[in-house]
């Protein structure tokens, strides 16, 4: 799959509504593989700003996925309270070395917020 974006645009998650039809797959033993999903996808288009996504792994572990420009330095911060300004705490300073950085996060806080930015 190939696509183009316009340069100097803001970073964004773009939902792809591609009709998928006629899918067939075979297991190594030659039998048909029937356990697959045909869903639309999401593409992370990274401009100057990093992107942050959160999800749950199959075992229930919380996971963050950070998308950023290769070689750029970022800081990941967290907060358990958004009602008061200035309550963000630094969690991780890092340099983006891959297109995506996967981070398993602590599940002991029932409510926690994360953000990522270039300091």
Secondary structure as UniProt FT lines:
FT   TURN            7..8
FT   STRAND          12..16
FT   TURN            28..29
FT   STRAND          41..45
FT   STRAND          51..56
FT   TURN            58..59
FT   STRAND          62..67
FT   TURN            70..71
FT   STRAND          73..79
FT   TURN            85..86
FT   STRAND          89..95
FT   STRAND          100..105
FT   STRAND          113..117
//
